[in-house]
């Protein structure tokens, strides 16, 4: 089950990294759409905000998967692989889990009310603003799933 969760997170990270391309394209197109075409720049901005929220939601977990999120490598590189592994697990359990749980609980009223009414963007009334708020839960749930994967990893053997 943990291996399947790990593969699923890897596939999700692989897919969500591609959100950067349409995000950059939409940001680039805002100026010509506004000044030359005189149409759709606000829609491009709204869609770009959705892509950005989902991209950032995935980036936290991607950093943790890459071992860069909780890394204070200047000292830790001198530790044994077992100690580094235990520090990563402790950092995830005592840092990421409480943070993700707090995010889920504290944002519950906001996210649920936004999703319930399919909240639109306030300035443009374009649909999809609820996706930005839902991305908060996506981020927290992916962090929790990655923590499960990390905690389930076997302890590396020290080189003797």
N, C-alpha and C positions, 0 to 999 in steps of 0.2 A: 504493500500500500504506500509506504514512504517513497519507494522508487518511482511509483506511478505519479505521486504528487510532485516529486522532483522533476520528472520529465515534463509534466504539465506546466510547472512554473518555468522551466527552461523554454518550452514552446511559446508560452505567453510572453516571456521577455523577448524572444526572437521576433515575435509578431509585432509587439508594441514598440520596438526600437524603430520600426519603419514609419511610425507616426511623425518622426522628425522631418521627413521629406515633405509631406503635404503641409506640415506646420510652417516650414520655411517658405514654401511656395505661396501659401496664403498670406503670410506676412509680407512677402515681396509684392504680391498682387494688389495689396490694399491701396497703395499710392496710385498706380495706373487706373485701377477701377474707380477710385474717387475722382481723380483729376482728368482723366482722359475719357473713360467710358461713362462716368457720372452715374454709375449704377453698381450695386452689389458689394461695395467695399465694407459695409457694416455686416453683411452676411458672411463675408470672408473673415472678418474679425471674430464674429461669434463662433464660427466653425473652428477657427484657429485656437480660440480659448478652450474649446472642448478637447481638441487634439493635445494641447499643452497640458491640460489637467490630467488626462490619461497617461501621457508620456511621463510626467513627474510622478504620478502614482506608481508607475512601474520602475522608475529610476531608483527609488529607495531600496526596493528588493533586489534590483540588479546590482547595486553597490554592495549589498550584503552578500549576494551570491559570489561576487568577484573578490570578496574578502577585503574590500576597501572601506566599507561603511564603519566598521568598529575597529579599525586598525590604527594602533599607535606603534608603528613599526620600528621606530628608532631604538627602543628598548627591547621590544618583543622579538626582534630578529635574532637576538642572542639566546633566547629561551629554547628549550627542547620542543619538538613538535607536539608532544603530549601537553606541555604547559600552555602552549599557544592555542591548542585545540580546546583545552578546558577554559581558557580565558574567553575565547570566542563564544563558547556555549554559555558561560556566565554572563557575558555582555548581552547576549540575545535574551536569555531568560530574565535577567534583572533590569535590563534597559529597554529592549524592544517590546517585550510582551506587555509590561505595564503601560508603556506609551501607546501601543496599538489598542489595548483594551480601553484606555482613557479616551482615545480618539473615537472609538466605536460608541462608547456610552455618551460622551459629551456631545457628539454630533447627531445622535439618534433623532431628536425632535426635528432638527433642521433638515436632515436627509429624508426622513420619512414624509414630512409635510411637503417637501419639494417634489419627491417622486410621486406622491399621491395625486398631485394636481398637474403633473408633467409641466413643472414651472418653466416659463419662457424667460428669455433675456429681458431684463427690466427696460433697457433703453430702446430695444428694437421690436420687442414682442415676438421675436423669432423663437421657435421651439428649441428645446435642448439644454436649457440652463440647468435643469435637474441633473443632467449627466455630469456636470462639473461638481455638483455636491455629492453625487453618487461616487465619483472618483475618490473621494476621501475614504469611503468604506472599501473600495477596491484596493487602495493603498494599504490600509490597515489589515485587511484580510490576507493580502499577499505577504505582508511582513510576518503575520502569525504563521502562515503556511511555510514560509521559508525557515522560520524558527523551528518548527517541527522537523523539517528536513535536517537542519543543522544539529539539533539535539539527538536525532536518531543515528547520526554518523558514528561509525566505530572509532574508538580511540586509536590514534596512530601509535606504532611501536617506536620507542626511542632507539636511535642508532647507537650501538655500543662500540 
